[in-house]
Amino acid sequence: MAAGMHKILSQLDSPRKLQGLSKAELNQLAAEVRQVLCNLVSTRSAHFASNLGVVELCIALHAEFDFLHDRLIWDTGHQIYPHKLITGRYHEFSTMRMGGGLMGYPNPNESPYDLFMTGHAGCSLATVLGLRSGDHLRGETDRHCVAVVGDGAFPSGIVYEAMNNATELKRPLLVILNDNKMSICPRVGGIASYLDRLRTNTFYTGLKTEVVRALNKVPVLGDPVERFLAQMKEAIKAGLHGGMLFEELGFSYIGPIDGHNIPLLRKYLRMVKKQTGPILLHVVTEKGHGFEPAAEDPVFFHTPPAFEDHNGKAVLKTTGGKPSYTNIARDAILSQMKARDDVTVMTAAMCQGTKMEPIREEFPDRFFDTGICESFTVAFAAGQAKAGLRPIVNIYSTFLQRSVDQIFQEVALQNLPVTFMLDRAGLTAPDGPTHHGLFDFGYLRIFPNMVVMAPGDAADLPLMLDFSLNLEGPSSLRYPKTTAETIERTPAPIELGRAEILCEGSDGAIIACGTLLPRCVEAAEQLAKEGVHVSVINARFVKPIDRETILNEVRQKPLVVTVEEAALAGGFGSAVLEAASDEGLSTSHIRRLGLPDRFIEHGDRNKLLASLGLDAAGIARAFLPDGETSSPSEQGRSVSV
Ligand SMILES: Cc1ncc(C[n+]2csc(CCOP(=O)(O)OP(=O)(O)O)c2C)c(N)n1
């Protein structure tokens, strides 16, 4: 990092020093933070536009509060980069999102300024409220508690559950609504329209003469808080005050105010600090502020690939690339929707991530972006299924965890034909433990009626989707965030609970569930060179498991190795153990490869897989004598939370 270029930032070892900086120096600091953000994305993909948008808000917050004592949660946590820079992590910043380096989300293991890992959106109000309540019960009543929540995260149901409880608790609490008009894609729904109306409110634009008249009634001198309250009263009298929805929920609504004006932000923060009840401060920011291409196309610049800034123009470092499983899945959905008019698809605010923009364009009536509302999405899909449609719920594995109860009650219990497509199932690499999709086998296979599948390669995926759309009950299929691979063969047709045998060998069997299958084929090839001949089986189904094929291997082979890119606890290997044990077979020669019972850090996907023994060499090692085998439970970096 060229520290000389960042005179203020490179010296800022504590946010407490912000107090001593002049207005000009704080503006200079904001410019330096933006420069560092631009430098980072010239080296690798990272969250960008959201971070550019919160620079001034972040500086103002740290200038007015002391978050070693006070409480601050950024929600969603990808807006954390300026906060990391200001809280003493400038010199490590170039390690962002790299294995062993800084995490792209708040991380309590990195700094006392990071309280929760907030990779999943919407929980900040609830956790801040808990902190508030806990501090109160412990007698620490002088701490300020602040949640900064994005307008994309704001429609999450848990936000309203928290608001409902905030007014009951009757304690001071500051919620800052960071309104940049965007989720990753343009925000959707009634709350979005409501926020749009508030943004055009005259209190913000100041265009109407009534505002000027109302505010002119208030003396300019005197206590700023009293003045502010008087202003509010006058504004309300003049019918200019927005935010009634929040007021009626028991929050004092203040704003909207300009989120790029540090002195103004500080003035308001000083005022609200003195209030006693819950407050919602509506701050208007621009996603991508300070870098024109990002402000103009915040969707692309949410997490852009590495690019160089050529005089204000972004020039990508690499273009093109091979299709990913996400592309294959999108194309499969699209062709199903072309062929059948009863098929619908829904995403919870991840249209861009799931690459479904062409579906949104072509089938606007059968495509649903529900916002960050996964629980709602699943229950909504259940309703559509009951009405006779064939809904596809396309949600990342990790975010679908939000809706486990709706999967249970609304879908599985009613045996409704909803298809779950779980993108990002497996290690999501630079995002880390909040985003790795490792638990879905465990949380899906426990429910009766549910069919749980995993394509072994790209050829399996469209076949599985087609199969699933013809089932009478619920089903799921999962695929990771990586380049699609196809094993050369004529894939066997998909049959319920039927695995596919790729090759046979008498020395052992590799039974793969999911897209590590090509690594298993490589491992078998490596072993064959050493004279060890193993079968490779594409399990395809976690539930119902192919008892016949798999238990045959268990009976006949000296060693059976199950492979999955999922948590071992409750996963595919566990299903094999259960089936063998239920059959009265010995299980001592079954070895499970997968993710150990720890949270796995961010890092390069291939390196993480190798460190966990899930690359071809690691899978082959499982067949070698014990001393040469490394147990997955001793591998991989973990993170304790
Ligand atoms: C529960 C959950 N669902 C989906 C996501 C994926 N996601 C990450 S950021 C984001 C948009 C958040 O919008 P906003 O809070 O307004 O932040 P902005 O990026 O606009 O600053 C989404 C949908 C998530 N993090 N958590």
The ligand as a MOL file (V3000), in Angstrom:
LIG
                    3D

  0  0  0     0  0            999 V3000
M  V30 BEGIN CTAB
M  V30 COUNTS 26 27 0 0 0
M  V30 BEGIN ATOM
M  V30 1 C -30.3850 -12.9570 3.9940 0
M  V30 2 C -29.6180 -12.4250 2.8180 0
M  V30 3 N -30.1220 -12.5670 1.5710 0
M  V30 4 C -29.4330 -12.1120 0.5000 0
M  V30 5 C -28.2320 -11.4900 0.6670 0
M  V30 6 C -27.4150 -11.0640 -0.5480 0
M  V30 7 N -27.1900 -9.6270 -0.5690 0 CHG=1
M  V30 8 C -26.0310 -9.0980 -0.1530 0
M  V30 9 S -26.0330 -7.4600 -0.1850 0
M  V30 10 C -27.5640 -7.3990 -0.8140 0
M  V30 11 C -28.2000 -6.0780 -1.0940 0
M  V30 12 C -28.2520 -5.2760 0.1310 0
M  V30 13 O -28.7880 -4.0420 -0.1620 0
M  V30 14 P -28.5420 -2.8640 0.8550 0
M  V30 15 O -28.7650 -3.3810 2.2270 0
M  V30 16 O -29.3910 -1.7270 0.4370 0
M  V30 17 O -27.0220 -2.5240 0.6860 0
M  V30 18 P -26.2850 -1.7720 -0.5390 0
M  V30 19 O -25.4720 -2.8110 -1.2230 0
M  V30 20 O -27.3060 -1.1650 -1.4350 0
M  V30 21 O -25.4180 -0.7750 0.0910 0
M  V30 22 C -28.0700 -8.6820 -0.9860 0
M  V30 23 C -29.3860 -8.9980 -1.5580 0
M  V30 24 C -27.7400 -11.3570 1.9800 0
M  V30 25 N -26.5570 -10.7960 2.2280 0
M  V30 26 N -28.4450 -11.8210 3.0200 0
M  V30 END ATOM
M  V30 BEGIN BOND
M  V30 1 1 1 2
M  V30 2 1 2 3
M  V30 3 2 2 26
M  V30 4 2 3 4
M  V30 5 1 4 5
M  V30 6 1 5 6
M  V30 7 2 5 24
M  V30 8 1 6 7
M  V30 9 2 7 8
M  V30 10 1 7 22
M  V30 11 1 8 9
M  V30 12 1 9 10
M  V30 13 1 10 11
M  V30 14 2 10 22
M  V30 15 1 11 12
M  V30 16 1 12 13
M  V30 17 1 13 14
M  V30 18 2 14 15
M  V30 19 1 14 16
M  V30 20 1 14 17
M  V30 21 1 17 18
M  V30 22 2 18 19
M  V30 23 1 18 20
M  V30 24 1 18 21
M  V30 25 1 22 23
M  V30 26 1 24 25
M  V30 27 1 24 26
M  V30 END BOND
M  V30 END CTAB
M  END
